[in-house]
Amino acid sequence: MRTLVAMFFLLCNILVYADTITMRDGVKAWIDREYLISDLDGIFQPQKAVPVQKCTGFTIIIPRGTTKALIALYSGKGAADMAKNHGLKPLNKSIYIGKKEQRKMSKYDLFIVDNPPEKIDCMPTKAGGMLLAVNDDVPDRKTTNASEIPLTELLPEKLTGVQSFEGQEYRFQPGKRMVKYYVRTPRKGIDTNTGLMLLSHNWGGTWEYTAPWCDLLSDRYNLICLSVNYLQSGETKHDKVPYDHGVLQAMDCLRALYEVINVLDANKIKFKRNRIYAAGASGGGNVSLMVNKLAPNTFGCIIDLCGMPGLTDEVAFGKGSLNAGYSACPQSPKYLTAAMREIRDPGNMIHLSLQKKYQVDNKMVIVHGLDDASCNPADKMVIAANMVRAGFRPDTHFLTANDVDGVIVCSTDHNIGNRPEVISKFAHPYIAENGKFAALVKRSDFDVKSEIIYPVTGGKYIISFKETPTLTFSSPFY
């Protein structure tokens, strides 16, 4: 009989443990995922258990009788929209989830919900949400210093939010051109180890697409992150005006960096001048390769996710799934010259050899699915092979089914998966503050005020950093 009673109480304890959990650092965020919580104990320590949640379904289940709940939502625009639409009160605090070997993979912001519904739909965040505490276990906003002014609000206005500058004129669209960009500084503030990072969106996308990447990676890696609405952002059709394909688009990104560095210097804010990175996916992967080419002294590491290759016939003339809208006819105003094609080729051997002379240790990370039907992985393999021939040692990952984990890498096609987390997964040793292979440069083109020259058929391209970054050519075709 005693054995039966003991077994009964043991079974009850197991059931209670399985159905509820006290949220603390080191516990699983969801019952169906192997992600652990970090940094919650630094804010407060919940005393009471709450129902365990599932990541799948993107829904937070609230127990009946709850008058107040503390929830965590994946940081980004989706969470901000939910807060605005449903009256969630931000705690101005964040926690992280991750694996044992990488505890801070994704950032989640904390919100207080008064009189919550039984279910909270987290689909706008495109991630699962967490229930951390209910009722009297929910911390007071004042005790968590939520009323304090965040360090980012003490910075100059031009270092936060959406800013703009004048871009270089595009010959196919004459006239003044203003470029928007989003800048995000680390929530803890800027210190002497804070670096800079460009995060570039896809062909047809806008700065809003990679702004959440900035929010996530800025805090995770102590970086001032920028998302630039470079030339032709938001445009998908190019029957009248051809797609720039990485040249002035990269120059827009470099000008955004120039603007931020000038603001930091003007306000005598110290930062890590030789810790500069760039990353992007699809069209943004191409832009990342191009900023690295046009400013070869500047980037310690760039990460190309499923990026477009150079301006191949398939892309230039619409023979594949993409059409940049150029013409092969010399009489056409949209004629693609040899020079235009050469400067847009990240795998051009002559140019790669020059890049190698500028920066010997430049690290290029390439992640590309072998089933990518939008950007042919074979073209990227040629680029990577030429990098090796030029003396570089790119960190290449051509994804197969064996690489799919269902959480970060979800496919071997163009989407890949959770792209900002893919950046973190494959580039962490290079971009982390104390990364095993932390990628730094000696002096950037901005500090050297360099003049980079690339010879091409019929002339040369000159990228000047003596003042505002500017690209010129001996003929009007650029």
N, C-alpha and C positions, 0 to 999 in steps of 0.2 A: 504494500500500500504506500509506504514512504517513497519507494522508487517511483511509483506512478505519480505521486504528488510532485516529486522533484522534477520529473520529466514534464509535468504540466506547466510548472513555473518556468522551466527552461524554455519550453516551447513558446510561452507567452512573451518571455523576454526577447526571443528571436523575432517573433512577429512584430513586437513594438519597435525593435531596432530596424526591422526591414521596412516598416511603414513610416517611421519618423526618424529625424536626425537633428542633432544640435549642430548648427553651422559654425564651423571653426576653420582656421587654417589647416590644410592638410587633408580635409575630408573631401569626398567626391561631390562635385557640383550637381551631378545628376546620376540617377540609378543606372541609366543605360549608356553612360559615357565614362571613360577612364580619366577625366580631367579633375585636377585637384585645385582647391581654392587657396589663394595666397593674399596676404595683406589685409584680411578682414580683422584679425586680432589687433592690428595697429589702429583700428578705428574704434571698435568696441568688441566685447565678447558676449554673444548671445547666451542666455542661461537656460532657455527652454527649447525643447525640440519642436520642429515643424514638419509637416508632411513632406516626404521625399518627392522630388519632381523628376519628370522625364524631359530630356532635351528634345526628343522627337515630338512633333505636334506643335512646337513653338507656343505652348500655353502654360501659364502659371496657374495652378489650382490653389485657391484660397479656402481655408477651412471655414465652415459656418460659424457665425458669431464673431467674426473678426471685425473690429472697428478701425484698426490701423495696421498697415503692413509695411515692411521694409523689403523692397525687391531690388534686384540687380538686372540691368538691361545692357546688352552689347553696345559699347560706346559708338556713337556716330549719329548721323542725321536721323535714322529711324527712331532712336531713343529720344532725341530732341523733339521730333514730331509727336511721339506718343505723350511726352510730358506736356506739350502745348495743348494737344487735343483732349486729353483726359485729366488735366489738372494735377499731374504728378508733381510732387515737390522735390526738387533736386537737393541732394545732401552735399553736393560739391565734394564728394569723395568717390574713390574708385577702388575696386579690387581686381584681381587677375585670376585666370584659370590657366592651367597648363599641365604638362606631363612631369614626372619626377625629374627628368633630365633637363627640362626647360619649363620652369614654373610660371613664367610670365609670357604666355603665348597670346592671350586675348584679354583686352581690358573691358571691364563692365562697370558702368556708372550706377550709383545708388540713388534710389528714389523712395520717398514716403508716400503711401497712398491712403487717404482717409476714406472710410466706409467703402472698401474695395468690393467689386463684384466677385462672384464665385470663380470666374475665369477671366484671366487677363491675356489677351491675344498679343503675342510678341512677334508676329509675322513681319511687321514693319521693320524690325531690326535684322530680319533674315537669320536669326539665331535663337537658341533657347534662352529663356529667362530663369531667374532663380528667386525663390522665396527664402529670405534670410531670417526674418523675425516677425512676430505678430503681437498686437495689443501692447501690454505694458513692457514688453521686451524690446520694443522699437525705441531706439535712442532719441533723445531730444535734440533737435537741430542745433540748439545753442551749445550743448555740451560737446558736440563734435566740431565746434568752431566753424559751422557752416556759414555763420554770419560774417566771418572774416573776409576781407577782400582777397581774392585769389592773386597769386604773385603775377600771373599773366596780365592782370588789369593794371599793374603798376608800371608796365612797360610802355614805351612810346606807341602811339596809336597805329603807326605804320607797321608794327610788328605783330598785329593781331587782326584776324578777320580778312575781309576781302579788300584788296588794294588794286591800284592800276598804274600803268606807265605807258609811254608811247613806244610802240613797236616800230621796227624798221619797215619801210614801205615795200609792198609786194607789187612787182611790176604788172601782174595780171589784175590787180585791184588798186590802182593809183589813189593816193591821198593819205591823209592822216589816219592812223590806226591805233586805237587804244586797246590795251591788253589787260584783262583782269587776272588776278591771281589770289589764291587763298594762302594765308600764312598762319602756321600754328606753332607756338612755342611750347616747350615742356611746361606742364602745369606747376611743377615745383619751381620754375624760374630758370634763368640762364646762368650757367656757371662757366668756369674756364675750360671745362671739358665738353661743353655743348657744341655739337657739330651742325651741319646743314645737310638737307636731303631734298632732292626733287622727286616728286611722285607724279608720273605722267599717265593720263587717261588714254583710252582707245580712240581709234579713228571714228569720228562721229560723236564722241563723248564730250563732256564739258568738265570744268574744274570740280563740279559737285560730285562727280563719280569717285574721284580719288581723295576728296576732302576727308572722308572717314578714315582712309588709310593714314592720312597725316595725323589725325587725332590719336590713332592707335600707336603708330610707330614713334611719334614724337615723345610720348611719355615712356614708352618701353626702352628706347635707345638714347634718350637725352639728345634729341635732335630738333632743330628748327626745320619744320617740313613745309614744303611749298607745292601747291597744285595749281598749275598755270593754264589759263584758257588760251592756249597758243593759237596761232593762225589757223583758221578754218575749223576751230572747235565747234561741234554741233552740226557740221555740214556732212552730208553723206553722198550727194550727187555732184558730179564734176563734169557735166556735159558742156558747160560754158567756160568755167575757170578751172584749170587743172589743180589737182591736189599737190600741195607743196612737197609732201613726203619727206619731212625731216630736216630741212635746211633752215628756213626762217622760223619754223616751229622750234627747233633747237635754240636758235638765237633768242627767241622770246623767253625760253626757259633760262638762258644764261643772263638775259637782262633782268629777269626777276631776282635771280641770285645777286646780281650786281646791286639792285635796289636795296635788298635786305642787308647786305654787307655794308653799304653806305650808311644806312640808318644805325646799325650797330656801332660803326666807327664814329659817326657824328655824335652819338650819345655816350661814347667812351665805355661801351659795354664789352667786356672781355669774353671771348669765346674761342673754341678750338679751330683755328684758321685752316689747319691742314687735315681736318676731318670732314670731308665733303663727299656725298654719295648721290646716286641717281638710280631710280627704278621705275619700271612701267610695264604695262601689258599690251600686247597687240600693237596698235599704232604707238602707244606709249613705250613699248619695248624698243621700237625703232628710234624714237626720239631719245631714249636713254643711250643707245649706241651712238647717236649723232652728237649729243652734247659731249660725250667722251671723245669723239673725234675732233670736234671743232674747238674744244678746250682741253687739250691732251695733258696739261699739267695740273688740272684742277681736281679730278675725281679719283679718290682712292679705290673705289669700287662702284661698278654699275651692275644692275641686275636687269636682264632682259627676259621677260616672261612671254613666251609665244609671240615674239615680236615679228613685225613684217621685215623681210629682207631688204636688200637694195631695190632700186627701181627696175625690176626685171620686166621683160616684155609682158608677162602674165599680169602684172600689176599696172604697168604704165599704160597699156593699150586695152586692158579689159579682157584679156584672153583667159583669165582664171576667174575666181570668185570676186576679186576686187578690180576696180577700174579707176585709176587716178586721172583719166581723161586727157592724156597726152596724145600727140599725133606723131607718126613716123614720116610724115610728109614735110620736106624742108620749106615749102611755101606756106604751111599752116602757122598761124600765130601761136599755136600750142605745140609747136615742134619741139621734140625732146632731143637736145644736142648731146653729143658725146660728153662734153664737159659737165652738163647738168646731171647726167647719169653717173659719172665718175665720182663727183663730190658726194652723191647720195649713197654710195656703196660702202658700207662698214667693213667689207672684206677686200677692198682695193689694196693690193699688195704694196704698191709704192707708198700709199698713204699710211698703211699699217707700219711700214718700216720707219717712216718719219715719226709716227706716234711713239714707237718704241724708243727712239732717241730722246724724245721729250720726257717720258716717264717709263723707266725700266720695269717697275714693279706694279704697274696698273693691273688691277684684278677685274676680270669680266666674268660674271656668273650668267650662264645661259640655261634656262629651263624651258623645254619645248616638248610638247606631246607628239609622239610618232604618228598619231592618227589625226593630226591637225589638218583639216581640209581648207582652212582659210589662209594660213601662212605655211607654205610647204616646208616641212622640217629638213628636207634635202638641201634646200637653199641655205638654211641656217647652218647646216653641217659644213657646207663649203666655206662660209664665213668663219666658222670656228677653226676649220683646218688651216685657213690662211693666217689666222691669228697665231696658231702654233708655228707655222712656217716663219712668221715674222719675229718669233722669239717669245711671244706671250704664252702664258699658261692658263687659259680660260678654264673655269670650273663648269663643265658642261653636264647637263642632266637631260638626256633625251628619254622621255618617260615611256615606260611600258606598263602593262597590267600589274607587274610586280611592285611598281611604285605607288599604286593606288591604295590609300589607307582608308578612304571613305570619309575622312574628316577634313584633312587639309588638301591632299591631292585626291580629287574625286573622279578624274577622267584622264584619258590620254589624248583628248581632242583639244580644240582651241580654248575651251573654258578653263581647263586644268583643275580648278577648284576654288578654294578660298584664297584669292590672290594675295592679299596682304600677309596672310599667314604663310603662303608659299615663299614670299620674300624672306620672312623670318626663318623659315625652316632651312632654306638653302644658303642664305647669306649671313646668318647670325655670327659665325666666327669672324667675319670681315667687318661688320658694321657695329657690333657691340662695343661699348666703351672699353671693356677689358677682354675683348674677343681673343681667341687663341691666335688668330692671324689678322689682328686689327689692321685695316688698310688705311694708311695715312699717306699724304703727299708731302713733298718738301716745301714748295711754295706754289700757290695756285696762280693761274694766269691773271687773276684779278690783282694779286699782290705784285707779281712780276711786271704787270702791264705789258704783257708780251704781244708779239705779232706773229701769228701762225700762218704759214704759207703752204698751200697744197698745189702742186703743178697738175694741170689737166690738159686735155687736148685743146689747143688754141689759146692757152693762157694760163692763168693761175688764180686761185681763190685766196684772199687775204682776210684773216679774222683778226681784228685789232681789239686789244683790251686796254689801250692807252687811256681811253675815257669810257663812254658807254659802249659795250660790245657791239661791233659793227662788222658785217660781212660785205666784201666788195669783190668784183671780178673785172677783168679787162674788157669785157663786152657786157651788154645789158642783160644777157641771159643768165639769170640765177634764180 
